[in-house]
Amino acid sequence: MGKLKVYYGWAKLGKIRKKRAISVMFENEWHGCRSERGQRILRAAQETVIERYQDAEEEKAAKDCNRIFTEYSLFLDEKPINGSLNKILQMNSDADKKHVSKEMRDEIAEALRKAFMQTNRKYREPGWQQLKLNFE
């Protein structure tokens, strides 16, 4: 059996999902996730931008699950993130602190930022205009 993976991406929006979010999908078992059906489920849920292998502690948690994936989401437009790309990437990185090296967390954040900016070209960090006005 291979090591289990974690997939990072942006949630695909549609009829069911209406809110922009970072989607983190943990494999709970190798066989179903890597099957054609498992990959279809993954593609339907998110635009995957980067993946990594789970550490031993994360894999232990997967053994008790009855689903092939466990998804965690951080919603961009809800409190406390309030539309801040920097804040959502920081929170996602903080959530991985115990299991992922600083280098890998930076790589994940950069991949998520790049993918987001490709589809949201006019995006600006919230509050940046107000700051500009205060200094004029």
C-alpha positions in Angstrom: 0.0 0.0 0.0 1.2 3.5 -0.9 1.4 6.5 1.4 -1.8 8.5 1.7 -1.9 12.0 0.1 -3.4 15.4 0.9 -4.7 17.5 -1.9 -4.8 21.3 -1.7 -6.9 23.4 -4.0 -9.7 25.8 -4.5 -13.3 24.5 -4.1 -15.2 24.2 -7.3 -18.2 26.4 -7.2 -21.6 25.4 -8.7 -25.1 24.4 -7.7 -24.1 23.0 -4.4 -21.1 25.1 -3.4 -21.5 28.8 -3.5 -18.7 30.1 -1.4 -15.0 30.6 -2.3 -12.8 28.3 -0.1 -9.5 26.6 0.2 -10.3 22.9 0.0 -8.0 20.4 1.7 -8.8 16.8 0.9 -7.2 14.0 2.9 -7.2 10.5 1.5 -8.5 7.9 4.0 -7.6 4.9 2.1 -5.3 4.4 -0.9 -7.3 2.1 -3.1 -10.6 4.1 -3.5 -9.0 7.5 -3.7 -6.6 6.7 -6.6 -9.3 4.8 -8.5 -11.0 6.5 -11.5 -14.1 7.1 -9.3 -12.0 8.6 -6.5 -10.2 10.9 -8.8 -13.6 12.0 -10.3 -14.8 12.9 -6.8 -11.6 14.9 -6.2 -12.0 16.8 -9.5 -15.6 17.6 -8.8 -14.8 19.0 -5.3 -11.7 21.1 -6.1 -9.2 22.5 -8.5 -6.2 20.7 -7.1 -3.0 22.9 -7.2 -0.6 20.9 -5.1 -0.4 17.7 -3.1 1.8 16.1 -0.4 2.0 12.9 1.5 0.5 12.6 4.9 2.7 12.0 8.0 2.3 9.0 10.2 0.0 10.8 12.7 -2.3 12.0 9.9 -2.5 8.5 8.4 -3.5 7.1 11.8 -6.5 9.4 11.9 -7.6 8.1 8.4 -7.9 4.5 9.6 -11.1 5.3 11.6 -12.9 6.9 8.6 -15.6 5.3 6.6 -15.3 7.8 3.6 -12.5 7.7 1.0 -11.8 11.5 1.5 -12.1 13.9 4.4 -12.3 17.5 3.4 -11.5 20.6 5.3 -12.4 24.0 4.0 -11.5 27.6 4.9 -14.0 30.1 3.5 -12.5 33.2 2.0 -15.5 35.5 2.5 -16.4 34.6 6.1 -15.1 35.8 9.4 -12.3 36.0 10.5 -10.9 35.9 6.9 -13.2 38.5 5.4 -11.9 38.2 1.8 -8.2 38.4 2.7 -6.1 36.0 0.6 -3.1 36.6 2.9 -5.1 35.7 5.9 -6.6 32.5 4.5 -3.2 31.3 3.3 -1.7 32.1 6.8 -4.5 30.2 8.5 -4.1 27.2 6.2 -0.4 27.2 6.9 -0.9 27.4 10.6 -3.3 24.4 10.5 -0.5 22.3 8.9 2.3 23.5 11.4 2.5 20.2 13.3 2.7 18.0 10.2 4.3 20.0 7.4 7.8 21.6 7.1 8.0 25.4 6.7 9.3 25.0 3.2 6.4 22.8 2.1 3.9 25.1 3.8 5.4 28.0 1.8 5.2 26.0 -1.4 1.5 25.1 -0.7 0.7 28.8 0.0 2.5 29.9 -3.2 0.6 27.4 -5.3 -2.7 28.4 -3.8 -2.0 32.1 -4.3 -0.9 31.6 -7.9 -4.0 29.6 -8.8 -6.3 32.1 -7.1 -4.7 35.1 -8.9 -5.1 33.4 -12.3 -8.8 33.2 -11.9 -9.3 36.4 -9.9 -7.0 38.8 -11.8 -8.7 42.0 -10.3 -8.3 40.8 -6.7 -6.9 43.2 -4.2 -6.4 42.6 -0.4 -9.4 44.1 1.4 -8.7 47.5 3.0 -5.8 48.4 0.7 -7.6 51.4 -0.8 -8.6 52.8 2.5 -5.0 52.7 3.6 -3.9 54.5 0.5 -6.5 57.3 1.1 -5.2 57.8 4.6 -1.7 58.5 3.5 -2.5 61.0 0.7 
